[in-house]
Amino acid sequence: MDSNYILLTIDIEEWFQVENFKPWISLLSWSSFPSRVEENTYRLLDMMELPNEDTKPLLTGRCQKLRATFFVLGWVASRFPHLVREIRSRGHEVASHGSHHTVCHKQSLGDFRQDLKESKSILQDIIGAEVLGYRAPSFSITKELLETIQECGYVYDSSYNSFGLHRRYGQLDLCHNRRRGIAVELNKDFYELPISNIRIRNFVFPLGGGFYFRFLPFFFFKRGVRAILDRDAAYLFYLHPWEIDQEQPRLSQASALNRFRHYLHLEKTGPRLEGLLRGFSKSRFVTCREYLAEILAEGGLDFS
């Protein structure tokens, strides 16, 4: 087994809650759409444990269980508390994805603070343990919002995506912050775990997951992951349950561009994820919380 870490992160949200569909689907109408999140999350949980019938087990030759971090939307957790408990019981980390999947910088600071506290409280009441991590919907983070996240009792954020061509992604300057592995120390006892990308000359290639995992050629994606591991000894990947669901409803009234972004290659995501897990099976698949604890311990620091 090599010493590389892979941090799988799953954003638990429904197919109809994505930002690409916001012009056509309001929050008040969410309850009228068919739910798919429970079935798809169970598929992901099983994929992390069991092989297909005609393939070798993912964990052959490994001495540890594959673990991931699930950033759960408060709206989903309130309706499927048993799903949140199942994630926890299988050894994965439960973290917050906010309450209502609202782009952070479109909220007032007071509303954002309430969203953070509400989602944290919902999840902690369900699992009976402290929730330490947060991820902003659509990676919509700013420096000022990070300060609020820490004030609300979170120990780490995982919302920064350095791919600068996406207009919803927040922009941060982390060049002057101390790094511990891939973690960036933002303040005393508060850290950023950025999405993993790779820079080639002056261009950042988005290799963290999501749409880019479905869009880019798989051989190119895997080579990029290997390059990131060679550079950082750690790779942070993200995905959504709806991205493995080719049977989900089609929103015909959405624009052609937004339909393309959402529905592209859904049938390939599951097999590609299995290929990623199997191709890097010698790496250590750990939660964000576990990674921070280990990397800080190496520097003589405590993380609880």
N, C-alpha and C positions, 0 to 999 in steps of 0.2 A: 504494500500500500504506500502511495506517495504521500507527501505532506501537504498537498493542495487541498483547499477548502472549496466546496460549492455550496452556495446559499440559495436554495430554491425558495421563492416567495410567490404565494398565490393570493391574488386579490379577489375576495369572495363577494361577488355582486351578481345581480341578475342581468340577463341579456338586454333588457329594456331600460336599464339604468345608466347606460353608457353615455358619455358626453356627445358622441356623434349622433345620437337620436333625440337629444334634448329639444330641438326645435319642433319635434312632432309628438313627443311623449312627455307630459308634465308629471310632476311628482304626485299630484292628486289622482292621476289615472293609473298609477303603478299596480294597484290591487286588482285592476280589471284585466291584466295580462297574465297569460299562463306562466307559472313559475317553473324554472328549469334548474335552479341553482343547486338544489339538494341532490338530485340525481347525478349531476355533473361533478359535484364535489366528491361524492362517494366514488365515482369513477377515478378521479385523481388520487384519492386516498388508496384505493385498491391498486392502482398502477404503481404506486410507490412501494408496494409490498409484494405483489404477485406477478409472475410472468404470464405471457400468453401460453396456451397449451403446447404450442409447437416451438417454443423458444426456451433458452436456458434461463434460470432464475437471475434476476438483476443483481442479487446480493451474493452470488457464488464467490467464495474465496474472501468474503468480507467478514470482519469481526464486529460490525456495528450495524445498527438499524439506520435506514435512510430517514432523515428528519427534515422538515421544512417549516417555514413560517407562513401562517395564514392570516392575512390582513382582512378582517371581517367587517363588513358594513353593519352598522348598528341596526338598520332597518331589517336586514336579513337575519341578524342574530335574534331580534325580538320575535320573529316569526318561526324560526327554526332553532330554538335553544338546544335541542337534542343534537343537532348537527355540530354546533360549536363544542358541545361536550364530547362528541365522538372524535373530533379533531384533536382535542386535548388528550383523550384516553389513548389515542394511537401514538402518543409521544411527540406530537408536533406542538409548535408554539402558536398561541393565539395572540394576535396583535390587532390594532385598530385601523380601520380604513375610513374613519369618520362615521357620521350617522346617516346622511342622506345623499352622499355622492355629489356634493355641491363644490364646484371649483373654488378653492380657498380664497383667492384674491378677489372674488366677486362678492364675498361676504363682508359685513362689517366686522370689526375686531371682536365686538361683543358676541355676535352670532357665531363667529368662528370658535371663540372660547367655549361657548355653550355646546357647540357640536362636538368639540374635543372631550369635554367633561361627560357629556351624555353617552357617547359611544364607549368611553372607558368604563363608565359605571355599569352599563348594560352587560358588557363582556365579563367584567370582574364578578358581577352577581351570578352569572351563569357558571363560570368555571371555578369560582371560589379561590381565585389567586390574582395577584397583581398583573396588570397589563403594562408592559414597559415600552412597546414600540408603536409607531404611527406611520402611516403612509397617506399622503395627500391624494385625493382623486385627480387623475390626469397629471400627476407630478407637479401640481400648481403651487409651488412653494416659493417663499421669499425669505430674506434674512429676518425681517420683522416678525413674520409668522413663526419662524423657528423659535424665537424667544417666547412666544405665547405657548407653543407646544411644550417647552420645558417647564414653564410656569404651571401648566396643568398636570404635571407629575409624570410625564414621559421621560425615559432615559435615553432613547434614541429615536431618530427619524430616518426613514428610508424613502425619501421623496425626490431626491435630486437626480435628474437625468440630463447629462451634459450634451445631448444631441440638440443643437441650437436651432434647427430648422423647423421645429414644431412650435407653433405660436402659443399653445397652452402651457408648455413646460416652463417652470420657473427658472430664473437665472441666478446663480450664486457664484461668488468669487471665494474659492476655498484654497487659493494658492498659498496663503500665508498661515494656514492652520496646520497644526501638527497632525501627522498621520501615524496611525498605529495599524499596520496591515492596510486593508482598504478602508478602515474606519477613519473618519476625520473628527478630531476633537474640536467641537464648536465652543464649548464652555466647560467649566468644571462639572464633571459627572453628566455630560450630555454630548452625544455623538451623532454624526451623520454616516449612514451606510449607503453610498451612491449606487445607482444602477451601473452595471459594468458596460462600458463602451470601449472602443479602440480608436486611437488617432493615427491616421496615415497622412503624413505631411501636415497640411493645415485643415484637414477635414476629419470630423468625428463620425465614425461609422456606428450606427445604433445596433449593438449586439446584445442588448440586455434581455430581449424576449418580446412578448406581445405580437403586434402586427409584423414586426421585423423578423421574428422567428418564423412566421408564416410566409413572408414575402421573399426573403433572401434565399438563394440556393443553399440547401442544407450542408453541402460540403464546405461552402464558404463560411457558413455560420460556425461549423465545428472547428475549422481552422482558426477562426477568430477567437473562439473560446480557449483553444490551446494557447494562442499567443497571449491572451490575457492572463491565463494561469502561469505561463512562463514569466510574465512581467510582475504579477502581483501575488502569486501563490494563492489567489482567491478569486472567485467569480460569483457575481450576484445576478440571478435570473428571475424574471417575473412572468406570470401568465394569469389568465382568467379562466374560470370554469366554462364559460360560454364558448371559449375558443376551441374546445374539443367537441362541440355539439353541432354537427352538420344538420340535425333534424330540427333545430330551433325555428320559430316562425320568421318569415321574411317581411320586413317592413317596407312595403312597396312605395309608400309616399316619401320615404327618405330620398335625399339627393343621390345621384349615381356615384359621386365620390364617396359619400359616407357609407353607402351600401358596399362599395368596393373595400373600404377600410375594414368594415366589420365582418363581412362574409368571406373574404378571400381565403381559400385553401383550408377551410375548417376541417375538411376530411383528412388533411395531412398532419394536423397538430398532434393528435394522439400518438401516431406512429413515430413522428419526429421526436416527441418527448421521450418515448421509450428508447429511441436511438441515442438520444443525448445521455440519458441515465446509464445506458449500457456502455456507451463509448467512453464515459468518464467514471466508470464504476470503481476505479482504484482511488479516486479522490474521496475525501471525507464530506459527506452531505450533512450539514449541521444547520441548526436554526440561527437566526440573527443573534438571539440572546446568547447561545452557546459560543458563537464565534467571538462576540465581544468579550465574554468572560475569559476565553482562552487567550486571546490576543493581548488583553490588558494584563492578565496574569504574567505573561512573558515579560512585560515591562515593569513587573513588581507592583501593579495596581490592582485594586479590588473592584469587582463588579458584582452586584447582587441583583 
